Amino acid sequence: MIPIDDDRAGSDREFVLACKSGDLRAFSELYTRHGSTVMRYAWSRLGDRPQAEDVLQETFATAWTKIRTATVIDRSLLPWLLAIASNHLRNQYRRNEKHRTVPITNVPDRAHDKVGDLEAITEALDNLSPLDRAICELCLVDGLTYKEAASSVRSTPAAVRNRLQRARARLRDSLAEK
């Protein structure tokens, strides 16, 4: 265990007081003292240096905005900084989980199925009335709004919405039978 220099550890209180009065140099000194420890802590939890650097930056940005509520424990601000870092690490875990991808392996070749699917869709569309097919093409393929499609087929947006809803149901039923 590395012995702690009592004079240095005790001076975190003075730096906190100076930071509370807006002294940026004091806050810079706190970063110099504790930044590497917070960085190692974040990196050990994430295993990714760029993400750890982001957590480090977020930790000290939060510390600066909340320095007025800082609590010096055992003459050091480090526990408070690590608590802030822990909160940012949890946020980073959530972001990582949200954007996590799973590699796809051993995917069967389904090109022949796609041709069959296309033929089934074409056949199902052919079974619709010319107006319903036109509405499906305008709204589903061309991406027009109900109002734009209604103008094109000389109808009302409500009628287009209703016809499209019924056409979708017929298409779904027709394709489910295949």
LUMTITOR-957990 format. One line per field, with one value per residue: residue number from 1; residue in three letters; chain; x, y, z of N, C-alpha, C, CB in turn. Coordinates in steps of 0.1 Angstrom, whole numbers. Glycine has a CB too. Layout:
N
seq = (NUM; ...)
type = (ala; ...)
mol = (A; ...)
n_xx = (X; ...)
n_yy = (Y; ...)
n_zz = (Z; ...)
ca_xx = (X; ...)
ca_yy = (Y; ...)
ca_zz = (Z; ...)
c_xx = (X; ...)
c_yy = (Y; ...)
c_zz = (Z; ...)
cb_xx = (X; ...)
cb_yy = (Y; ...)
cb_zz = (Z; ...)
//
This chain:
178
seq = (1; 2; 3; 4; 5; 6; 7; 8; 9; 10; 11; 12; 13; 14; 15; 16; 17; 18; 19; 20; 21; 22; 23; 24; 25; 26; 27; 28; 29; 30; 31; 32; 33; 34; 35; 36; 37; 38; 39; 40; 41; 42; 43; 44; 45; 46; 47; 48; 49; 50; 51; 52; 53; 54; 55; 56; 57; 58; 59; 60; 61; 62; 63; 64; 65; 66; 67; 68; 69; 70; 71; 72; 73; 74; 75; 76; 77; 78; 79; 80; 81; 82; 83; 84; 85; 86; 87; 88; 89; 90; 91; 92; 93; 94; 95; 96; 97; 98; 99; 100; 101; 102; 103; 104; 105; 106; 107; 108; 109; 110; 111; 112; 113; 114; 115; 116; 117; 118; 119; 120; 121; 122; 123; 124; 125; 126; 127; 128; 129; 130; 131; 132; 133; 134; 135; 136; 137; 138; 139; 140; 141; 142; 143; 144; 145; 146; 147; 148; 149; 150; 151; 152; 153; 154; 155; 156; 157; 158; 159; 160; 161; 162; 163; 164; 165; 166; 167; 168; 169; 170; 171; 172; 173; 174; 175; 176; 177; 178)
type = (met; ile; pro; ile; asp; asp; asp; arg; ala; gly; ser; asp; arg; glu; phe; val; leu; ala; cys; lys; ser; gly; asp; leu; arg; ala; phe; ser; glu; leu; tyr; thr; arg; his; gly; ser; thr; val; met; arg; tyr; ala; trp; ser; arg; leu; gly; asp; arg; pro; gln; ala; glu; asp; val; leu; gln; glu; thr; phe; ala; thr; ala; trp; thr; lys; ile; arg; thr; ala; thr; val; ile; asp; arg; ser; leu; leu; pro; trp; leu; leu; ala; ile; ala; ser; asn; his; leu; arg; asn; gln; tyr; arg; arg; asn; glu; lys; his; arg; thr; val; pro; ile; thr; asn; val; pro; asp; arg; ala; his; asp; lys; val; gly; asp; leu; glu; ala; ile; thr; glu; ala; leu; asp; asn; leu; ser; pro; leu; asp; arg; ala; ile; cys; glu; leu; cys; leu; val; asp; gly; leu; thr; tyr; lys; glu; ala; ala; ser; ser; val; arg; ser; thr; pro; ala; ala; val; arg; asn; arg; leu; gln; arg; ala; arg; ala; arg; leu; arg; asp; ser; leu; ala; glu; lys)
mol = (A; A; A; A; A; A; A; A; A; A; A; A; A; A; A; A; A; A; A; A; A; A; A; A; A; A; A; A; A; A; A; A; A; A; A; A; A; A; A; A; A; A; A; A; A; A; A; A; A; A; A; A; A; A; A; A; A; A; A; A; A; A; A; A; A; A; A; A; A; A; A; A; A; A; A; A; A; A; A; A; A; A; A; A; A; A; A; A; A; A; A; A; A; A; A; A; A; A; A; A; A; A; A; A; A; A; A; A; A; A; A; A; A; A; A; A; A; A; A; A; A; A; A; A; A; A; A; A; A; A; A; A; A; A; A; A; A; A; A; A; A; A; A; A; A; A; A; A; A; A; A; A; A; A; A; A; A; A; A; A; A; A; A; A; A; A; A; A; A; A; A; A; A; A; A; A; A; A)
n_xx = (8; 5; 19; 0; 5; 0; -2; -7; -31; -47; -50; -70; -94; -90; -87; -113; -128; -117; -125; -153; -156; -151; -126; -107; -81; -77; -95; -84; -61; -72; -81; -56; -46; -64; -74; -61; -66; -94; -96; -83; -100; -124; -116; -109; -134; -148; -131; -125; -107; -114; -141; -137; -123; -143; -161; -144; -142; -169; -173; -157; -168; -194; -186; -176; -199; -213; -198; -203; -218; -200; -185; -159; -143; -124; -103; -101; -112; -116; -133; -159; -156; -153; -178; -194; -183; -191; -218; -218; -206; -226; -245; -231; -229; -256; -259; -241; -253; -277; -269; -257; -246; -252; -232; -241; -242; -237; -260; -287; -289; -313; -322; -337; -362; -369; -376; -399; -414; -417; -432; -455; -464; -468; -489; -509; -513; -523; -548; -563; -585; -583; -582; -576; -551; -537; -538; -523; -498; -492; -492; -477; -455; -445; -446; -463; -484; -517; -533; -519; -521; -548; -554; -543; -558; -583; -600; -609; -588; -596; -611; -590; -573; -590; -595; -569; -563; -581; -572; -546; -552; -564; -542; -525; -539; -540; -513; -507; -519; -503)
n_yy = (-12; 22; 49; 77; 111; 132; 160; 166; 153; 165; 189; 190; 200; 227; 232; 226; 246; 268; 262; 264; 291; 297; 294; 285; 276; 261; 241; 229; 219; 200; 182; 175; 161; 140; 131; 110; 88; 86; 81; 56; 40; 42; 31; 6; -5; -3; -11; 1; 26; 52; 55; 55; 79; 96; 93; 102; 129; 137; 132; 152; 175; 174; 174; 200; 215; 208; 213; 229; 213; 194; 168; 164; 135; 118; 136; 138; 144; 124; 101; 112; 121; 96; 85; 101; 94; 67; 69; 80; 59; 39; 51; 50; 22; 16; 30; 15; -10; -4; 1; -23; -49; -80; -104; -119; -152; -181; -178; -189; -193; -174; -165; -178; -179; -152; -146; -161; -149; -123; -129; -138; -114; -98; -112; -110; -82; -79; -89; -69; -41; -18; 8; 5; -7; 13; 32; 18; 17; 44; 53; 33; 25; 48; 66; 87; 110; 107; 128; 137; 114; 112; 135; 128; 105; 116; 118; 117; 124; 108; 88; 75; 67; 48; 30; 21; 9; -13; -26; -33; -52; -71; -78; -88; -110; -125; -131; -145; -169; -181)
n_zz = (0; -8; 10; 21; 16; 41; 42; 16; 10; 29; 19; 0; 10; 11; -16; -25; -12; -25; -51; -48; -46; -72; -84; -110; -113; -90; -93; -116; -104; -88; -107; -118; -97; -92; -116; -131; -115; -116; -143; -146; -131; -145; -170; -162; -156; -180; -201; -224; -238; -252; -244; -216; -214; -221; -199; -179; -186; -184; -157; -144; -155; -144; -117; -115; -119; -96; -74; -52; -36; -27; -8; 14; 21; 45; 42; 15; -18; -36; -32; -36; -62; -75; -70; -86; -110; -111; -115; -141; -154; -152; -169; -193; -196; -201; -225; -241; -241; -253; -279; -286; -308; -323; -339; -370; -379; -399; -417; -436; -471; -486; -510; -530; -517; -515; -541; -545; -525; -536; -559; -547; -534; -556; -568; -548; -548; -574; -570; -558; -562; -589; -579; -552; -554; -566; -545; -526; -538; -541; -514; -499; -514; -528; -507; -502; -484; -469; -477; -500; -516; -518; -533; -557; -565; -566; -543; -508; -479; -457; -469; -484; -463; -451; -472; -477; -452; -453; -476; -468; -449; -465; -481; -461; -452; -476; -480; -458; -463; -481)
ca_xx = (0; 13; 15; -6; 11; -11; -3; -13; -45; -55; -52; -82; -104; -87; -90; -127; -132; -113; -134; -166; -156; -150; -112; -105; -68; -78; -102; -74; -52; -79; -81; -43; -44; -73; -79; -56; -72; -107; -95; -80; -112; -134; -110; -110; -148; -153; -122; -124; -101; -122; -153; -133; -120; -156; -165; -136; -146; -183; -172; -152; -178; -204; -180; -175; -213; -218; -187; -208; -223; -190; -182; -146; -143; -111; -94; -99; -124; -116; -146; -170; -154; -156; -192; -199; -178; -199; -231; -216; -203; -239; -251; -223; -233; -269; -257; -235; -263; -287; -263; -250; -250; -248; -229; -249; -233; -245; -273; -289; -291; -327; -325; -348; -374; -373; -382; -412; -421; -420; -443; -467; -468; -474; -502; -518; -516; -532; -562; -569; -592; -573; -581; -569; -537; -531; -536; -512; -486; -489; -488; -467; -443; -440; -445; -472; -494; -531; -538; -513; -527; -562; -554; -539; -569; -595; -608; -606; -578; -602; -614; -578; -569; -599; -593; -556; -564; -588; -563; -535; -558; -566; -529; -520; -546; -536; -500; -507; -524; -492)
ca_yy = (0; 34; 58; 89; 123; 138; 174; 167; 148; 174; 202; 189; 209; 241; 233; 226; 259; 277; 259; 269; 305; 299; 294; 275; 270; 251; 229; 223; 211; 188; 174; 170; 152; 128; 127; 97; 77; 84; 75; 42; 34; 41; 22; -8; -9; -3; -18; 9; 39; 64; 56; 59; 93; 103; 92; 111; 143; 139; 133; 165; 185; 173; 179; 215; 221; 204; 215; 235; 203; 184; 164; 158; 124; 114; 147; 137; 145; 113; 92; 120; 120; 82; 83; 107; 85; 55; 73; 81; 46; 33; 57; 44; 8; 17; 34; 4; -20; 1; 0; -35; -57; -94; -108; -129; -162; -192; -174; -197; -185; -174; -158; -184; -176; -139; -146; -166; -138; -112; -134; -138; -101; -93; -118; -104; -68; -81; -93; -57; -33; -8; 20; 1; -10; 26; 38; 11; 21; 58; 55; 24; 25; 62; 73; 99; 111; 104; 140; 137; 103; 116; 145; 120; 96; 124; 113; 124; 117; 98; 76; 69; 60; 36; 20; 16; 0; -25; -32; -39; -64; -82; -83; -96; -123; -132; -135; -155; -182; -187)
ca_zz = (0; -9; 20; 17; 21; 48; 38; 2; 12; 37; 11; -9; 16; 6; -31; -26; -8; -36; -63; -45; -49; -87; -88; -120; -111; -79; -99; -124; -96; -84; -119; -119; -86; -92; -129; -135; -107; -121; -156; -144; -125; -156; -180; -157; -157; -194; -210; -237; -235; -256; -235; -203; -215; -220; -185; -171; -189; -179; -143; -140; -158; -133; -104; -115; -117; -83; -65; -40; -27; -26; 5; 15; 31; 49; 37; 0; -27; -45; -31; -42; -77; -79; -70; -98; -122; -111; -121; -155; -159; -154; -181; -204; -198; -208; -239; -248; -242; -263; -293; -288; -319; -323; -353; -376; -385; -405; -422; -448; -483; -488; -522; -537; -509; -518; -554; -542; -518; -545; -567; -538; -532; -569; -570; -539; -553; -586; -566; -553; -572; -595; -570; -540; -558; -568; -532; -520; -545; -537; -499; -493; -522; -531; -495; -501; -473; -473; -484; -513; -524; -521; -544; -569; -570; -565; -532; -495; -471; -448; -477; -487; -451; -449; -482; -474; -441; -458; -486; -460; -442; -475; -485; -450; -452; -488; -479; -447; -468; -489)
c_xx = (9; 9; 10; 1; 0; -13; -10; -28; -53; -58; -64; -93; -102; -90; -105; -133; -129; -122; -148; -167; -153; -136; -109; -91; -69; -85; -92; -64; -59; -79; -67; -41; -52; -78; -74; -62; -87; -106; -92; -92; -122; -129; -111; -124; -152; -144; -120; -119; -109; -134; -149; -129; -133; -162; -157; -140; -160; -182; -167; -161; -189; -198; -179; -189; -218; -208; -192; -214; -213; -188; -168; -146; -128; -101; -92; -112; -126; -129; -158; -168; -157; -170; -199; -195; -187; -212; -229; -212; -216; -246; -244; -227; -246; -267; -251; -245; -274; -282; -255; -255; -245; -244; -238; -240; -242; -259; -276; -292; -306; -331; -337; -362; -378; -380; -397; -420; -426; -432; -456; -473; -474; -487; -512; -522; -525; -546; -569; -576; -581; -571; -573; -554; -530; -528; -524; -499; -482; -485; -477; -454; -437; -439; -453; -481; -508; -536; -532; -519; -541; -563; -551; -550; -583; -605; -604; -596; -584; -606; -601; -573; -577; -596; -579; -556; -570; -579; -551; -540; -559; -552; -523; -526; -542; -522; -498; -511; -513; -482)
c_yy = (12; 44; 71; 101; 131; 153; 175; 164; 159; 187; 201; 198; 223; 243; 234; 240; 269; 275; 265; 284; 308; 299; 282; 268; 259; 239; 222; 214; 199; 177; 167; 159; 139; 123; 113; 86; 75; 78; 60; 34; 32; 31; 8; -14; -11; -11; -11; 23; 51; 66; 60; 74; 101; 104; 102; 126; 146; 140; 146; 176; 185; 178; 194; 221; 218; 206; 221; 225; 192; 181; 158; 148; 120; 123; 146; 138; 133; 104; 99; 119; 106; 79; 89; 98; 73; 57; 74; 68; 38; 38; 51; 30; 8; 20; 22; -7; -17; -1; -13; -43; -71; -98; -119; -139; -173; -189; -182; -188; -186; -166; -164; -181; -162; -138; -151; -156; -127; -116; -134; -124; -95; -99; -112; -90; -69; -84; -81; -50; -23; 4; 16; -2; 4; 33; 31; 16; 35; 60; 46; 23; 39; 70; 86; 99; 108; 116; 140; 126; 106; 126; 137; 112; 103; 118; 122; 117; 106; 86; 68; 61; 47; 25; 13; 6; -14; -33; -39; -52; -75; -87; -92; -110; -132; -138; -146; -169; -189; -194)
c_zz = (0; 2; 15; 24; 28; 45; 25; 3; 19; 29; 2; -3; 11; -8; -33; -23; -19; -48; -60; -48; -64; -92; -97; -118; -100; -85; -109; -116; -91; -95; -120; -108; -88; -106; -134; -128; -113; -135; -155; -139; -137; -167; -175; -157; -171; -203; -224; -233; -239; -247; -221; -203; -214; -206; -177; -174; -183; -163; -138; -144; -148; -120; -104; -112; -103; -72; -52; -30; -24; -11; 5; 26; 33; 42; 22; -7; -36; -44; -37; -57; -82; -79; -82; -110; -123; -118; -137; -162; -162; -167; -193; -207; -205; -222; -247; -250; -253; -277; -295; -300; -317; -337; -357; -383; -390; -409; -435; -460; -486; -501; -530; -530; -513; -532; -553; -534; -527; -554; -559; -536; -545; -571; -561; -543; -565; -582; -560; -565; -577; -585; -558; -543; -560; -555; -525; -525; -541; -523; -495; -501; -524; -518; -494; -489; -478; -481; -498; -522; -528; -533; -557; -574; -569; -555; -519; -488; -462; -457; -481; -475; -449; -459; -481; -463; -445; -467; -478; -454; -453; -480; -474; -450; -464; -486; -468; -452; -476; -481)
cb_xx = (-10; 11; 27; -22; 18; -9; 11; -6; -46; -47; -40; -88; -103; -72; -84; -134; -126; -98; -135; -170; -145; -156; -103; -106; -58; -86; -114; -66; -47; -94; -84; -32; -48; -85; -74; -41; -73; -114; -83; -69; -119; -136; -96; -105; -157; -154; -127; -138; -87; -126; -161; -120; -112; -166; -165; -121; -147; -192; -162; -138; -184; -209; -165; -169; -222; -223; -176; -219; -235; -177; -192; -136; -151; -108; -81; -93; -123; -104; -149; -170; -140; -148; -199; -193; -163; -201; -236; -204; -194; -248; -250; -208; -234; -278; -248; -223; -271; -290; -253; -251; -245; -259; -214; -260; -223; -245; -274; -301; -283; -334; -312; -346; -372; -360; -375; -411; -412; -408; -440; -465; -456; -464; -501; -512; -503; -526; -561; -559; -604; -578; -595; -575; -536; -540; -549; -513; -487; -502; -501; -473; -446; -449; -431; -480; -493; -540; -534; -498; -526; -569; -544; -527; -569; -602; -605; -619; -571; -615; -621; -567; -571; -614; -593; -546; -572; -601; -557; -530; -572; -573; -519; -522; -562; -537; -490; -516; -536; -486)
cb_yy = (0; 41; 61; 90; 131; 137; 180; 158; 135; 178; 205; 175; 208; 245; 222; 215; 263; 275; 244; 266; 312; 311; 293; 281; 281; 257; 234; 234; 220; 191; 181; 181; 158; 132; 137; 97; 81; 98; 82; 40; 43; 55; 26; -9; 1; 11; -32; 9; 40; 63; 43; 50; 96; 96; 78; 110; 145; 127; 122; 167; 182; 158; 173; 220; 216; 189; 224; 246; 196; 189; 154; 170; 112; 100; 146; 123; 158; 104; 89; 134; 124; 72; 89; 121; 81; 50; 86; 91; 38; 35; 72; 46; 1; 27; 46; -1; -23; 15; 12; -44; -50; -103; -112; -123; -168; -203; -159; -207; -191; -167; -158; -199; -177; -130; -155; -179; -133; -109; -148; -145; -92; -97; -133; -103; -61; -92; -104; -48; -26; -4; 25; -12; -18; 35; 37; -4; 20; 67; 52; 10; 18; 68; 77; 100; 126; 102; 152; 136; 90; 122; 155; 112; 84; 125; 98; 126; 127; 104; 81; 80; 69; 40; 27; 27; 6; -22; -22; -30; -61; -76; -70; -89; -121; -123; -123; -150; -179; -176)
cb_zz = (12; -23; 30; 20; 10; 63; 37; -8; 19; 49; 4; -10; 31; 9; -38; -17; 5; -40; -65; -31; -41; -91; -75; -134; -107; -67; -107; -132; -84; -80; -132; -118; -73; -84; -139; -133; -92; -123; -164; -134; -115; -163; -183; -142; -149; -199; -212; -244; -241; -270; -235; -199; -227; -230; -180; -176; -205; -183; -138; -145; -172; -131; -103; -129; -127; -83; -70; -44; -34; -32; 11; 19; 25; 45; 44; -3; -35; -43; -16; -37; -80; -71; -57; -100; -120; -97; -116; -158; -150; -142; -181; -202; -184; -201; -241; -239; -229; -260; -294; -275; -332; -316; -353; -386; -375; -394; -425; -446; -495; -476; -532; -538; -494; -519; -565; -534; -506; -554; -573; -525; -527; -580; -568; -525; -557; -595; -555; -546; -567; -608; -567; -534; -571; -577; -524; -521; -560; -540; -491; -493; -536; -541; -492; -514; -467; -460; -476; -512; -516; -509; -542; -566; -561; -579; -529; -487; -462; -442; -490; -491; -439; -449; -496; -472; -429; -464; -496; -449; -436; -487; -487; -437; -453; -500; -476; -436; -477; -497)
//
